Amino acid sequence: MASYRFYEALEIDDLPVGIPAEEAFACGIEWEGFRRRLCGGAPFRMLVITHNAPRLMAMALRQGRFAEAHEHAPGFAIVVVGAGG
């Protein structure tokens, strides 16, 4: 039987009201991919949905990592994360 454990809260309370289910799902997928890359310790850049960027940067900051976001295209941002230390 599979076992599961809690890593970190998704923090979706601030998602826009009426967000489509597909977009909420995409935010969760981004969250998990970002978390995995963050655990690797290496610096990285990741293209994300704009309103997900603050949530992902907050996760990086909780891990003691530098993070900033830059607008890339309408609806998308690139989050840049520094090396873990």
Chimera marker file (.cmm) of the C-alpha trace (Angstrom):
<marker_set name="trace">
<marker id="1" x="0.000" y="0.000" z="0.000" r="1" g="1" b="0" radius="0.5"/>
<marker id="2" x="1.265" y="3.482" z="-0.839" r="1" g="1" b="0" radius="0.5"/>
<marker id="3" x="2.239" y="5.802" z="1.975" r="1" g="1" b="0" radius="0.5"/>
<marker id="4" x="1.843" y="9.552" z="1.935" r="1" g="1" b="0" radius="0.5"/>
<marker id="5" x="3.192" y="12.364" z="4.037" r="1" g="1" b="0" radius="0.5"/>
<marker id="6" x="2.488" y="16.055" z="4.375" r="1" g="1" b="0" radius="0.5"/>
<marker id="7" x="5.228" y="18.321" z="2.993" r="1" g="1" b="0" radius="0.5"/>
<marker id="8" x="3.833" y="21.818" z="3.122" r="1" g="1" b="0" radius="0.5"/>
<marker id="9" x="0.458" y="23.545" z="2.827" r="1" g="1" b="0" radius="0.5"/>
<marker id="10" x="-0.528" y="24.584" z="-0.709" r="1" g="1" b="0" radius="0.5"/>
<marker id="11" x="-1.733" y="28.002" z="0.531" r="1" g="1" b="0" radius="0.5"/>
<marker id="12" x="-4.527" y="28.466" z="-1.988" r="1" g="1" b="0" radius="0.5"/>
<marker id="13" x="-6.677" y="30.787" z="0.118" r="1" g="1" b="0" radius="0.5"/>
<marker id="14" x="-5.530" y="33.801" z="-1.898" r="1" g="1" b="0" radius="0.5"/>
<marker id="15" x="-6.288" y="32.375" z="-5.349" r="1" g="1" b="0" radius="0.5"/>
<marker id="16" x="-8.713" y="34.595" z="-7.273" r="1" g="1" b="0" radius="0.5"/>
<marker id="17" x="-12.382" y="33.815" z="-6.636" r="1" g="1" b="0" radius="0.5"/>
<marker id="18" x="-13.872" y="31.768" z="-9.436" r="1" g="1" b="0" radius="0.5"/>
<marker id="19" x="-10.551" y="30.402" z="-10.718" r="1" g="1" b="0" radius="0.5"/>
<marker id="20" x="-11.225" y="27.530" z="-13.117" r="1" g="1" b="0" radius="0.5"/>
<marker id="21" x="-10.538" y="24.055" z="-11.732" r="1" g="1" b="0" radius="0.5"/>
<marker id="22" x="-7.932" y="23.478" z="-14.455" r="1" g="1" b="0" radius="0.5"/>
<marker id="23" x="-5.965" y="26.541" z="-13.383" r="1" g="1" b="0" radius="0.5"/>
<marker id="24" x="-6.150" y="25.577" z="-9.694" r="1" g="1" b="0" radius="0.5"/>
<marker id="25" x="-4.859" y="22.131" z="-10.682" r="1" g="1" b="0" radius="0.5"/>
<marker id="26" x="-2.011" y="23.743" z="-12.656" r="1" g="1" b="0" radius="0.5"/>
<marker id="27" x="-1.059" y="25.838" z="-9.610" r="1" g="1" b="0" radius="0.5"/>
<marker id="28" x="-0.810" y="22.635" z="-7.552" r="1" g="1" b="0" radius="0.5"/>
<marker id="29" x="1.328" y="20.944" z="-10.204" r="1" g="1" b="0" radius="0.5"/>
<marker id="30" x="3.633" y="23.988" z="-10.307" r="1" g="1" b="0" radius="0.5"/>
<marker id="31" x="3.812" y="23.907" z="-6.495" r="1" g="1" b="0" radius="0.5"/>
<marker id="32" x="5.004" y="20.293" z="-6.452" r="1" g="1" b="0" radius="0.5"/>
<marker id="33" x="7.510" y="20.757" z="-9.281" r="1" g="1" b="0" radius="0.5"/>
<marker id="34" x="8.869" y="23.894" z="-7.618" r="1" g="1" b="0" radius="0.5"/>
<marker id="35" x="9.119" y="22.138" z="-4.247" r="1" g="1" b="0" radius="0.5"/>
<marker id="36" x="11.089" y="19.255" z="-5.759" r="1" g="1" b="0" radius="0.5"/>
<marker id="37" x="13.515" y="21.607" z="-7.479" r="1" g="1" b="0" radius="0.5"/>
<marker id="38" x="13.846" y="23.649" z="-4.296" r="1" g="1" b="0" radius="0.5"/>
<marker id="39" x="14.794" y="20.518" z="-2.324" r="1" g="1" b="0" radius="0.5"/>
<marker id="40" x="17.614" y="19.862" z="-4.811" r="1" g="1" b="0" radius="0.5"/>
<marker id="41" x="19.524" y="22.893" z="-3.510" r="1" g="1" b="0" radius="0.5"/>
<marker id="42" x="20.738" y="24.142" z="-6.901" r="1" g="1" b="0" radius="0.5"/>
<marker id="43" x="19.741" y="27.559" z="-8.257" r="1" g="1" b="0" radius="0.5"/>
<marker id="44" x="17.001" y="27.438" z="-10.887" r="1" g="1" b="0" radius="0.5"/>
<marker id="45" x="14.476" y="29.419" z="-12.936" r="1" g="1" b="0" radius="0.5"/>
<marker id="46" x="10.902" y="28.296" z="-13.508" r="1" g="1" b="0" radius="0.5"/>
<marker id="47" x="8.098" y="29.638" z="-15.689" r="1" g="1" b="0" radius="0.5"/>
<marker id="48" x="4.893" y="29.822" z="-13.608" r="1" g="1" b="0" radius="0.5"/>
<marker id="49" x="1.373" y="31.241" z="-13.648" r="1" g="1" b="0" radius="0.5"/>
<marker id="50" x="1.670" y="34.875" z="-12.501" r="1" g="1" b="0" radius="0.5"/>
<marker id="51" x="-0.646" y="34.655" z="-9.493" r="1" g="1" b="0" radius="0.5"/>
<marker id="52" x="1.225" y="31.537" z="-8.293" r="1" g="1" b="0" radius="0.5"/>
<marker id="53" x="4.603" y="33.341" z="-8.210" r="1" g="1" b="0" radius="0.5"/>
<marker id="54" x="4.198" y="35.009" z="-4.765" r="1" g="1" b="0" radius="0.5"/>
<marker id="55" x="3.186" y="31.678" z="-3.230" r="1" g="1" b="0" radius="0.5"/>
<marker id="56" x="6.213" y="29.906" z="-4.709" r="1" g="1" b="0" radius="0.5"/>
<marker id="57" x="8.605" y="32.683" z="-3.693" r="1" g="1" b="0" radius="0.5"/>
<marker id="58" x="7.253" y="32.495" z="-0.129" r="1" g="1" b="0" radius="0.5"/>
<marker id="59" x="7.996" y="28.767" z="-0.085" r="1" g="1" b="0" radius="0.5"/>
<marker id="60" x="11.578" y="29.457" z="-1.208" r="1" g="1" b="0" radius="0.5"/>
<marker id="61" x="12.008" y="32.159" z="1.452" r="1" g="1" b="0" radius="0.5"/>
<marker id="62" x="10.779" y="29.759" z="4.162" r="1" g="1" b="0" radius="0.5"/>
<marker id="63" x="13.587" y="27.443" z="3.050" r="1" g="1" b="0" radius="0.5"/>
<marker id="64" x="16.135" y="30.254" z="3.361" r="1" g="1" b="0" radius="0.5"/>
<marker id="65" x="16.504" y="30.680" z="-0.401" r="1" g="1" b="0" radius="0.5"/>
<marker id="66" x="16.649" y="33.928" z="-2.379" r="1" g="1" b="0" radius="0.5"/>
<marker id="67" x="13.720" y="34.204" z="-4.796" r="1" g="1" b="0" radius="0.5"/>
<marker id="68" x="12.384" y="36.859" z="-7.143" r="1" g="1" b="0" radius="0.5"/>
<marker id="69" x="9.851" y="36.932" z="-9.965" r="1" g="1" b="0" radius="0.5"/>
<marker id="70" x="9.980" y="38.684" z="-13.328" r="1" g="1" b="0" radius="0.5"/>
<marker id="71" x="7.023" y="39.157" z="-15.647" r="1" g="1" b="0" radius="0.5"/>
<marker id="72" x="7.544" y="37.047" z="-18.757" r="1" g="1" b="0" radius="0.5"/>
<marker id="73" x="4.323" y="37.275" z="-20.772" r="1" g="1" b="0" radius="0.5"/>
<marker id="74" x="0.691" y="38.049" z="-19.940" r="1" g="1" b="0" radius="0.5"/>
<marker id="75" x="-0.330" y="35.568" z="-17.265" r="1" g="1" b="0" radius="0.5"/>
<marker id="76" x="3.170" y="34.150" z="-16.752" r="1" g="1" b="0" radius="0.5"/>
<marker id="77" x="6.245" y="34.966" z="-14.675" r="1" g="1" b="0" radius="0.5"/>
<marker id="78" x="9.706" y="33.507" z="-14.282" r="1" g="1" b="0" radius="0.5"/>
<marker id="79" x="10.700" y="32.809" z="-10.684" r="1" g="1" b="0" radius="0.5"/>
<marker id="80" x="14.450" y="32.842" z="-10.080" r="1" g="1" b="0" radius="0.5"/>
<marker id="81" x="15.760" y="30.973" z="-7.021" r="1" g="1" b="0" radius="0.5"/>
<marker id="82" x="19.289" y="31.173" z="-5.634" r="1" g="1" b="0" radius="0.5"/>
<marker id="83" x="21.398" y="28.272" z="-4.376" r="1" g="1" b="0" radius="0.5"/>
<marker id="84" x="20.680" y="26.640" z="-1.039" r="1" g="1" b="0" radius="0.5"/>
<marker id="85" x="23.214" y="27.001" z="1.595" r="1" g="1" b="0" radius="0.5"/>
<link id1="1" id2="2" r="1" g="1" b="0" radius="0.2"/>
<link id1="2" id2="3" r="1" g="1" b="0" radius="0.2"/>
<link id1="3" id2="4" r="1" g="1" b="0" radius="0.2"/>
<link id1="4" id2="5" r="1" g="1" b="0" radius="0.2"/>
<link id1="5" id2="6" r="1" g="1" b="0" radius="0.2"/>
<link id1="6" id2="7" r="1" g="1" b="0" radius="0.2"/>
<link id1="7" id2="8" r="1" g="1" b="0" radius="0.2"/>
<link id1="8" id2="9" r="1" g="1" b="0" radius="0.2"/>
<link id1="9" id2="10" r="1" g="1" b="0" radius="0.2"/>
<link id1="10" id2="11" r="1" g="1" b="0" radius="0.2"/>
<link id1="11" id2="12" r="1" g="1" b="0" radius="0.2"/>
<link id1="12" id2="13" r="1" g="1" b="0" radius="0.2"/>
<link id1="13" id2="14" r="1" g="1" b="0" radius="0.2"/>
<link id1="14" id2="15" r="1" g="1" b="0" radius="0.2"/>
<link id1="15" id2="16" r="1" g="1" b="0" radius="0.2"/>
<link id1="16" id2="17" r="1" g="1" b="0" radius="0.2"/>
<link id1="17" id2="18" r="1" g="1" b="0" radius="0.2"/>
<link id1="18" id2="19" r="1" g="1" b="0" radius="0.2"/>
<link id1="19" id2="20" r="1" g="1" b="0" radius="0.2"/>
<link id1="20" id2="21" r="1" g="1" b="0" radius="0.2"/>
<link id1="21" id2="22" r="1" g="1" b="0" radius="0.2"/>
<link id1="22" id2="23" r="1" g="1" b="0" radius="0.2"/>
<link id1="23" id2="24" r="1" g="1" b="0" radius="0.2"/>
<link id1="24" id2="25" r="1" g="1" b="0" radius="0.2"/>
<link id1="25" id2="26" r="1" g="1" b="0" radius="0.2"/>
<link id1="26" id2="27" r="1" g="1" b="0" radius="0.2"/>
<link id1="27" id2="28" r="1" g="1" b="0" radius="0.2"/>
<link id1="28" id2="29" r="1" g="1" b="0" radius="0.2"/>
<link id1="29" id2="30" r="1" g="1" b="0" radius="0.2"/>
<link id1="30" id2="31" r="1" g="1" b="0" radius="0.2"/>
<link id1="31" id2="32" r="1" g="1" b="0" radius="0.2"/>
<link id1="32" id2="33" r="1" g="1" b="0" radius="0.2"/>
<link id1="33" id2="34" r="1" g="1" b="0" radius="0.2"/>
<link id1="34" id2="35" r="1" g="1" b="0" radius="0.2"/>
<link id1="35" id2="36" r="1" g="1" b="0" radius="0.2"/>
<link id1="36" id2="37" r="1" g="1" b="0" radius="0.2"/>
<link id1="37" id2="38" r="1" g="1" b="0" radius="0.2"/>
<link id1="38" id2="39" r="1" g="1" b="0" radius="0.2"/>
<link id1="39" id2="40" r="1" g="1" b="0" radius="0.2"/>
<link id1="40" id2="41" r="1" g="1" b="0" radius="0.2"/>
<link id1="41" id2="42" r="1" g="1" b="0" radius="0.2"/>
<link id1="42" id2="43" r="1" g="1" b="0" radius="0.2"/>
<link id1="43" id2="44" r="1" g="1" b="0" radius="0.2"/>
<link id1="44" id2="45" r="1" g="1" b="0" radius="0.2"/>
<link id1="45" id2="46" r="1" g="1" b="0" radius="0.2"/>
<link id1="46" id2="47" r="1" g="1" b="0" radius="0.2"/>
<link id1="47" id2="48" r="1" g="1" b="0" radius="0.2"/>
<link id1="48" id2="49" r="1" g="1" b="0" radius="0.2"/>
<link id1="49" id2="50" r="1" g="1" b="0" radius="0.2"/>
<link id1="50" id2="51" r="1" g="1" b="0" radius="0.2"/>
<link id1="51" id2="52" r="1" g="1" b="0" radius="0.2"/>
<link id1="52" id2="53" r="1" g="1" b="0" radius="0.2"/>
<link id1="53" id2="54" r="1" g="1" b="0" radius="0.2"/>
<link id1="54" id2="55" r="1" g="1" b="0" radius="0.2"/>
<link id1="55" id2="56" r="1" g="1" b="0" radius="0.2"/>
<link id1="56" id2="57" r="1" g="1" b="0" radius="0.2"/>
<link id1="57" id2="58" r="1" g="1" b="0" radius="0.2"/>
<link id1="58" id2="59" r="1" g="1" b="0" radius="0.2"/>
<link id1="59" id2="60" r="1" g="1" b="0" radius="0.2"/>
<link id1="60" id2="61" r="1" g="1" b="0" radius="0.2"/>
<link id1="61" id2="62" r="1" g="1" b="0" radius="0.2"/>
<link id1="62" id2="63" r="1" g="1" b="0" radius="0.2"/>
<link id1="63" id2="64" r="1" g="1" b="0" radius="0.2"/>
<link id1="64" id2="65" r="1" g="1" b="0" radius="0.2"/>
<link id1="65" id2="66" r="1" g="1" b="0" radius="0.2"/>
<link id1="66" id2="67" r="1" g="1" b="0" radius="0.2"/>
<link id1="67" id2="68" r="1" g="1" b="0" radius="0.2"/>
<link id1="68" id2="69" r="1" g="1" b="0" radius="0.2"/>
<link id1="69" id2="70" r="1" g="1" b="0" radius="0.2"/>
<link id1="70" id2="71" r="1" g="1" b="0" radius="0.2"/>
<link id1="71" id2="72" r="1" g="1" b="0" radius="0.2"/>
<link id1="72" id2="73" r="1" g="1" b="0" radius="0.2"/>
<link id1="73" id2="74" r="1" g="1" b="0" radius="0.2"/>
<link id1="74" id2="75" r="1" g="1" b="0" radius="0.2"/>
<link id1="75" id2="76" r="1" g="1" b="0" radius="0.2"/>
<link id1="76" id2="77" r="1" g="1" b="0" radius="0.2"/>
<link id1="77" id2="78" r="1" g="1" b="0" radius="0.2"/>
<link id1="78" id2="79" r="1" g="1" b="0" radius="0.2"/>
<link id1="79" id2="80" r="1" g="1" b="0" radius="0.2"/>
<link id1="80" id2="81" r="1" g="1" b="0" radius="0.2"/>
<link id1="81" id2="82" r="1" g="1" b="0" radius="0.2"/>
<link id1="82" id2="83" r="1" g="1" b="0" radius="0.2"/>
<link id1="83" id2="84" r="1" g="1" b="0" radius="0.2"/>
<link id1="84" id2="85" r="1" g="1" b="0" radius="0.2"/>
</marker_set>
